[in-house]
Amino acid sequence: MKAAQSSLALALLCLLRVQAEVPVQPGFDPEKFAGTWHIMAAASNCPAFLSIKDNMKVSTSKFSFSPEGNMAVKALFPMADECKKVEMHFQQKGQVGHYSTTEEGEQDLYVVETDYEHYAIVSSIRESGKKPSTTLQLYMRGQDVSPQLLKKFKELCLTMGLTDDMLVVMPKSDECQQAAR
């Protein structure tokens, strides 16, 4: 069980990665972005992520921002017998929509695109001594995603070098909904 939790923790860290050449949502508005989102799909070249991706379910993340522009993320991930809680803190790095942290290795996070009401695409890259790993996530306010948006997400994955075998579209889950409230 501890090995599975360690793998999950590493995979969760892999989920929050970004590349420097990844664009940021023009005019990103943290106030509109704040709140609860569900991770509906993700793609990553992180070995820990790849080892558990087939067992992943929709998870819930809550984003909040400080008056200084820094970001906090509280996430709940359904596990076999529990809801794994992860909390991370990021500092704004240059342009609004680009954040970084050094909690567990250097990591950048970018809000690539969002309409604030329905979906967001978030990318991250983690540098931890080895080859950097890239992750792209599709967030939704609810747990429904249109085929067109999923197609757009998959196409973006390919432009970032993330192939179909690195992608998971997560099944809906209400396992951690009570804990998220």
C-alpha positions as CSV (number, residue, x, y, z in Angstrom):
1,M,0.0,0.0,0.0
2,K,2.8,2.4,0.9
3,A,4.5,1.7,-2.5
4,A,1.2,2.4,-4.3
5,Q,0.8,5.7,-2.3
6,S,4.4,6.7,-3.1
7,S,3.8,6.0,-6.8
8,L,0.6,8.0,-6.6
9,A,2.3,10.9,-5.0
10,L,5.0,10.9,-7.7
11,A,2.4,10.6,-10.4
12,L,0.4,13.5,-8.9
13,L,3.5,15.6,-9.0
14,C,4.0,14.6,-12.6
15,L,0.5,15.8,-13.3
16,L,1.6,19.4,-12.6
17,R,4.3,20.1,-15.1
18,V,5.0,22.7,-17.8
19,Q,7.3,23.7,-20.7
20,A,8.8,27.1,-21.1
21,E,7.6,27.3,-24.7
22,V,4.0,26.6,-23.7
23,P,1.8,29.7,-24.2
24,V,-0.3,31.2,-21.4
25,Q,-4.0,32.2,-21.8
26,P,-3.9,35.9,-23.0
27,G,-5.3,38.2,-20.3
28,F,-5.6,35.4,-17.8
29,D,-7.9,36.3,-14.9
30,P,-7.2,34.4,-11.7
31,E,-10.4,35.6,-10.1
32,K,-12.5,34.0,-12.9
33,F,-10.3,30.8,-12.8
34,A,-10.5,30.3,-9.1
35,G,-12.7,27.5,-7.8
36,T,-13.4,23.8,-8.3
37,W,-12.3,22.0,-11.4
38,H,-12.3,18.3,-12.4
39,I,-9.4,16.6,-14.2
40,M,-11.2,14.8,-17.0
41,A,-8.1,13.8,-19.1
42,A,-4.4,13.9,-18.8
43,A,-1.3,13.0,-20.8
44,S,2.2,12.8,-19.5
45,N,5.6,11.2,-20.2
46,C,6.2,10.9,-16.5
47,P,7.0,7.2,-15.7
48,A,5.0,7.3,-12.4
49,F,2.0,8.7,-14.2
50,L,2.2,6.1,-16.9
51,S,2.4,3.3,-14.4
52,I,-1.0,4.2,-12.8
53,K,-2.9,6.0,-15.6
54,D,-5.1,3.0,-16.4
55,N,-6.5,3.1,-12.8
56,M,-7.1,6.8,-12.6
57,K,-10.6,8.3,-12.1
58,V,-11.8,11.9,-12.3
59,S,-10.3,13.9,-9.5
60,T,-11.2,17.3,-8.1
61,S,-8.9,20.3,-7.8
62,K,-9.6,23.6,-6.1
63,F,-7.6,26.7,-7.2
64,S,-7.2,29.8,-5.1
65,F,-5.1,32.9,-5.5
66,S,-3.6,35.3,-3.0
67,P,-3.7,39.1,-3.3
68,E,0.0,38.9,-4.4
69,G,-1.0,36.7,-7.3
70,N,0.3,33.4,-5.9
71,M,-1.7,30.2,-6.5
72,A,-2.7,27.3,-4.2
73,V,-4.0,24.0,-5.5
74,K,-5.8,21.5,-3.3
75,A,-6.5,18.2,-5.1
76,L,-8.4,15.0,-4.1
77,F,-7.6,11.9,-6.0
78,P,-9.7,8.7,-5.7
79,M,-7.7,5.7,-4.5
80,A,-8.7,2.1,-3.9
81,D,-9.7,2.8,-0.3
82,E,-9.3,6.5,0.3
83,C,-9.2,10.0,-1.2
84,K,-5.6,11.1,-1.5
85,K,-5.2,14.8,-0.6
86,V,-2.4,16.9,-2.2
87,E,-1.8,20.6,-1.6
88,M,0.7,22.7,-3.6
89,H,1.7,26.3,-3.5
90,F,2.9,28.2,-6.6
91,Q,4.4,31.7,-7.0
92,Q,3.5,33.8,-10.0
93,K,6.4,33.8,-12.4
94,G,6.4,36.7,-14.8
95,Q,3.1,36.6,-16.8
96,V,-0.1,36.0,-15.0
97,G,-1.1,32.4,-15.7
98,H,2.5,31.1,-15.3
99,Y,3.3,29.8,-11.8
100,S,6.3,27.9,-10.3
101,T,7.2,26.0,-7.2
102,T,10.3,24.2,-5.8
103,E,8.3,22.0,-3.4
104,E,9.7,18.5,-4.5
105,G,11.8,19.7,-7.4
106,E,11.5,22.6,-9.8
107,Q,8.1,22.8,-11.4
108,D,6.3,25.3,-13.7
109,L,2.6,25.4,-14.3
110,Y,0.8,27.3,-17.2
111,V,-2.8,27.9,-17.8
112,V,-2.7,27.4,-21.6
113,E,-6.3,28.0,-22.4
114,T,-9.6,28.5,-20.5
115,D,-13.1,29.8,-21.0
116,Y,-13.4,30.0,-17.2
117,E,-16.9,28.6,-17.2
118,H,-16.5,25.1,-18.7
119,Y,-12.9,24.0,-19.5
120,A,-9.3,24.7,-18.9
121,I,-6.1,23.2,-20.3
122,V,-3.2,23.3,-18.0
123,S,0.3,22.3,-18.7
124,S,3.3,21.7,-16.5
125,I,6.9,20.6,-16.6
126,R,8.9,19.2,-13.7
127,E,12.7,19.3,-13.5
128,S,13.9,16.9,-10.8
129,G,17.5,16.0,-11.8
130,K,16.5,13.6,-14.5
131,K,14.8,14.2,-17.8
132,P,12.1,16.8,-17.5
133,S,8.6,15.4,-17.6
134,T,5.7,17.1,-19.4
135,T,2.0,16.9,-18.4
136,L,-1.1,18.3,-20.0
137,Q,-4.4,18.2,-18.3
138,L,-8.0,18.9,-19.3
139,Y,-10.1,20.4,-16.5
140,M,-13.8,20.8,-16.6
141,R,-16.1,22.6,-14.1
142,G,-18.5,19.6,-14.4
143,Q,-17.8,16.0,-15.3
144,D,-18.9,16.1,-18.9
145,V,-16.6,16.8,-21.8
146,S,-17.6,17.2,-25.5
147,P,-16.1,15.1,-28.2
148,Q,-14.9,18.3,-29.9
149,L,-13.0,19.5,-26.8
150,L,-11.5,16.1,-26.2
151,K,-10.3,16.1,-29.9
152,K,-8.8,19.5,-29.4
153,F,-7.0,18.3,-26.2
154,K,-5.6,15.2,-28.0
155,E,-4.3,17.4,-30.8
156,L,-2.6,19.7,-28.4
157,C,-1.0,16.7,-26.7
158,L,0.5,15.6,-30.0
159,T,2.0,19.0,-30.6
160,M,3.7,18.7,-27.2
161,G,5.1,15.2,-28.0
162,L,2.6,13.4,-25.8
163,T,1.3,10.3,-27.7
164,D,-2.0,8.4,-27.3
165,D,-0.3,5.8,-25.2
166,M,0.5,8.5,-22.7
167,L,-3.1,9.8,-22.5
168,V,-5.9,8.8,-20.2
169,V,-9.5,10.0,-20.4
170,M,-10.7,9.4,-16.9
171,P,-14.1,7.8,-16.0
172,K,-16.5,9.9,-14.0
173,S,-16.3,9.4,-10.3
174,D,-18.1,10.8,-7.3
175,E,-15.8,9.0,-4.8
176,C,-14.2,12.1,-3.4
177,Q,-17.0,14.6,-3.9
178,Q,-18.0,14.7,-0.2
179,A,-14.4,15.4,0.9
180,A,-14.1,18.1,-1.8
181,R,-16.9,20.2,-0.2
